[in-house]
């Protein structure tokens, strides 16, 4: 359990997420994220020299990503600090916050920057040398799609892990459709009163389309409306499966930023000195091969145990749910109602850029807890390789 780790109130933001092959498709994700952070610092009057270290979270390579965190730090205006790259698929943001929490809790740093970004659009196509192959023929890899579609150990695609868990617990397509419709309607709550909830943490980004044209991305892009009737009309992706394209997330592009600091520094950087946000614990898991949708459950149990809390203590629960069965399984295991999770949105609906997905979801959880007047919150989610990660926070 951490005892000295805090997030300043409003010491974070997320850009809107853009469905892949849309507005952000040609933007260098690391450069865009760093430039966005620099603009956000200016808007908040935050001195980049406040930071001791940068954790740069990304999973999909971009040109010159070899230089990673130190390059991004310099572009943000914090050229005085070192940093490192963090890549753990869907758990990337959670892991960045975990590393920051360790550093702050142990006194190695007082104020850590966490910049998480990815671009699923136009992923790299890689050629590996193979001098011993027939005729020296090269080995090739499509960084994103090949790994979405094939786990080299489990030897299956990610959707097959969801279908495996669905079959084990007897989930139906109708149940998955119902979950997807509920999650979509919860997302619509974030759009009420002219996107009032999302405006609490969104930082719009200016995107240069060409030499003469720029656009301001202020809202999520590419969200698919979901109704019981529209999802019923979609067949399952896999034969005899229960997940249609409407009951799973879509790849996306975007970035987010979160400050992790000691108590005094967090208070100094907070927009409201009366609100405190404390990171209490972290949890991780590895479940049986090919059962990724189960992984959020043991990760959540570990995080709750480390915080000496129970699921019934949680005032807000958020998850990374790339497939509807993730939340169905979680709810069964913990005995919680579907509607008691993922208020205002989740990755099932707003998309999954990998690196920043969990970060945005944790930010939403913080804002939900502030609206509710404080309390404990649990974030949990799965990640490639049948793994999971979770985090418990407290808002006063």
N, C-alpha and C positions, 0 to 999 in steps of 0.2 A: 504493500500500500504506500502510495506517495503522500507526503505530508507538507511539501513546500512548493507545490507546482500549481501555477495559476495561468489563466487566459484573461487578458484585459477585456472588459466588456466593449464590444465593437472593435476589438483588436483582431479583426478577421474580415474576410470578404470572400465571396465566390463570384466569378463571372457567370452570366447565363451559360447554359450548355447548348451547344449547337449539334444537331444530328449530323453524323458523318456525311461528307461530300456536300456540305452546304457552306455557309458563310466563312467558316474558319478552315476550310479544307486545305488551303495553300499557305497557311501561316506557320512559321517555325514556332513550335509550341514553347520551347524554352525562352527564346527571345521575346515572344509575345507575353509570356507570363512575367518575365523580369521587367519589361517595360511597363506592364500594367501595374505591377507592384510599386514601381517608382512613382507613377502617377497617383496611386492610392496614398503613398506616404505624403506626397505634396498636399493632397486634399485633406489629410488628417493632421498636418504639421508634425509628422513623425520624422525624427532625424534618423537616417539609416545607420548612423554611428551608434545607435542604441543597441545594435545587435552584436552578439559575440560569435555567432556561428550560424550557418545555413544548412538545413537539410532540404535538398532538392529531390522531390519525389517524381519520378516518371518511369514509364515502362516501355515506351515505344521510341526507338532511337530516332534522333534528328541529326542533321549535319553538324559535326564538331561537338557532339554530346560528350566526347572524350573529356572535354574540359569542364563540363557539367557545372557543379555547384560554385566553384570559384568564379567561373565566367558569369553565371547568373547573378551572383552577389555583386560583381562589379557593375553589371548592367543595371542593377537596382539602385546603385549609388553607395553600396556597402563594400567597396573594393578592399577595405582593410581586414575583412574577415575570411577565414577559410570555410570549408564545408565539405559535404560528401553527398554522393548520389544514393538514393534509396529506391529500390525496385522490388516490389513484392506483389505484383499483379494488383488485384482489387484491394489488398490490404495496405497499399503503399502509404496512404495518408495516415492510417492508424499507426503504422510503424514509425513514420516521421515523428508523430506526437509522442510515441513511446520513447524513442531515442532522446528527444528534447526533454522529456520528463525525467529521465535518468540523469541527464546532464545537470539540470536545474536542481533536482532533489539532492544530488551529491555535491553541489557547489562548484562544479566545473564550468558552469556558465550561469549567467544571471538573466539573459534575454536571448532566446533562440528564435530564429526566423524559420518558418516552414512553408516552402513554396512547392505546391503540387500541381502538375500539369501533364497533359497528354494530348496527342492528336491521333485519333484512330483513322482519320481520313488519310488516304494516300500513304500508307505505311511503307517502310523500306522493303525493297526486294534485294535479297542478299545472295551473293555468289561466294561459295567457300572453295578454296583450292582443294583439288583431289588428284595429286600427281600420280598416285598408284591406280587410279581408275582407268577403265578402258579408253585408250587414247588421251588420257589426262582430262577426261570429261569432268566438268565442275559439278559441285553439289549446290543446289539453289534452295532458298527458303523465302517464302512470303511471310515477313515477320509477324503480321497480325493474323491473317486468315489461317495460315498453317497451324498456328498455336491455338487458335480458337477451336479448330476442328480436330486436333489430335494431341492428346497428352502422351508423351513418349513413354511414360511408365504405365499409366492406366490403360493406354492404347484405346482411348475413346475420345469423343467430342464432349464439350462441356454440356450440351443439351442432353447427352446420354446419361450424365451423372444425375441430372434432374429427373429424368424419366425413371431411372433406377430407384430413386428414393420415392417417387410417386407410386410406383408399382408396389414397393414394400409396404407402404402405409395405406394403400387402397384408394388413393386420390383419383377423382374423375376429372374429365375435361370440364364438365359443368362447374365443379368446385374451383378449378384453376381460373375459369372465366369469371366467376363471381369475385374471386380475390382481385383479379386485375381491374374489374369495374370499380370495386371499392377503393383501390389504391388511386385510380384515376380521379374519382370524385373527391378524395382527400386532397389530391394535388389541386383541384379546382378551388378548394378553400384558400389556397395561397394566392389565387388570382383575384379574389374578391376585393372590392373597393379599389380598383385599379392597381392590382398586384401589391396590395398593402403589406402582406407578410414578406414577400420576396424582396421588397424594397428595403427591408430592415437589414439585409446583408448583401444584396446584389451590388456589384460595381460594374457598370456598363463598360464595354471596351470598344475603342475606335479601331476599325479594321480597314486597312488600305487595300482596296480591291485591285486598283491599277494606279498609274501615275496621276490620273485626274479624278479618281473617284474613291471616296472613303465612306464607310457606313458605320453607324453606331449600333452595336448589338446590345439591346436593353432587355430582351426577353428570351426565354428558352425558345429554341427553334427546332421544328420537326416533331412536335408532340402529336401522337396519334390519339384522337378521341376514341373512347371506349364505351360501348353500351353492351348490355346483355345480348341484344339482337345482333350487333355487328360482330361480336366475338363468336357467337354461336355459328355464324356463317363461315368462319375461318376453320379450315381443317387443321389437324395436328401436323407439325413439321415432320415428325417421324411416324412411320406406320405403327398403328396401335398405340401411339403416344397420347399425352393429355395436354401438351403445350402447343398452342398455335403461336404464330408470330406476335399476336396480341397479348399473350400471357408471358412474355419475356421482354427483357430490356433491349435497347438498340445501342450500337456503338455511337460515341459522340466525341466532341472536342470541347476543351475548356480548361480553366485553371482556378485555383483558390489559394488563399494565404491565411495562416494562423500564427499568432505570436504566442509563445510559451515562455513564462518568466517567473521570477520569484515574486512573493506577495507584494512587496513595496513597489517593485518596478511595474508589475501588472496594474497596481492602483494608479501609479503615475500616468500610465498610458491609457487608462480606462476612460470611456466617455461618461460614465456615471460611477463616481467613487463609492456609491452605496450598494453597488452590485458586485459580488465576487463570484468568480467561476473557478472552481478547483478541479483539477484532474486527480482522481482518487486511485484508479487502478487500471490495469491492462490484463487482457487474457488472450491466450492463443490456443490453437487446436490443430490436430491432424486426425482425420477420421479414416475409415477403411477405404481402400482403393475404389475409385469411381463413385463416390457418394458425397460429392462436394456440397450438396444442398443441406447436409446434416451439420456441417462444420460450425455454423454460427452458434449452435446450441452449447457444445462443450466450451467454446471460447467464452460465451456469456457466463456460463457457470463459474469458470475460473475467475473472470473479472469480478463477479459478484462476491465470490468467496474471499478474494484478496481485499475487497472493500468492506468485508464483514456485513454484507447487506443481502436482502432477498429480493426476488423479482417483485414481490408485493410492495416493496419500498419504492419502486420506480414510479415517478410521476410522468415520465416520458420514455418511450422505447422507440428506437429507430433502427432500421436494418438496411444493409445492402442486399437487395433481393433481385438478382438477375432473372430468376424464374419464380413464378407464382408459388411453386411447391416449397420454396425456402420458408416463406412466412407460414404456410399451412403446417409444415413440420414443426417450426418453432412454437407456434401457438399450441399445438397438441402437446408438445413436450413440457411447456411451462404452464399450461392451463390458462392462457390469456386469451381474450377475445381479439378477433382480427382488427376490430375498429379501435382497439386500445393501443395499436401500434401505427407508426408512420403517419401521424397527423401532418398535414400540409405538403406531403410529397415523399417520394422515395425513388431510387434509381430504376425500379421497374417501369416508371413513367417518364422521368426526366432524362433518362439515358445514362450511359456508362462510359466516361472517358478514361477509365482505369485509374490513373494517378490521383486525380482530385475527387473521385466519387465519394469516398468515405469522408473526406474533409468537408465537402459541402453538406453532407448528411448530418455530421456532428454539429456544424454551424446552425443548421435548422433546428436541431435538438436544443441547443443553447437558447435560441430565440423563443422556442416553444415554452421552455422552462421559465424564462423571464416573464412571458405573458401570463403564465400560471402563478406567478409570485414566488418562484423558486422551487427547489426540490432536487431529487436525484434523477439522473438520466442514464440510460444504457444504450450504447450503440454496439451493434454486432453485425458481422457480415462474413461471407465466404470468400475464398480466393483460389486461384488456380493451384492444382496439385492437391486438391481435397483438404485444404487448410482453411482456417478461420482466424479472425481477430476481433477483439471486443474492447470497450473502454467504458468506464463508469465516471461520470462527472457529477459535481454538486454545484447548484446555483443558489446563492443566498440573496 
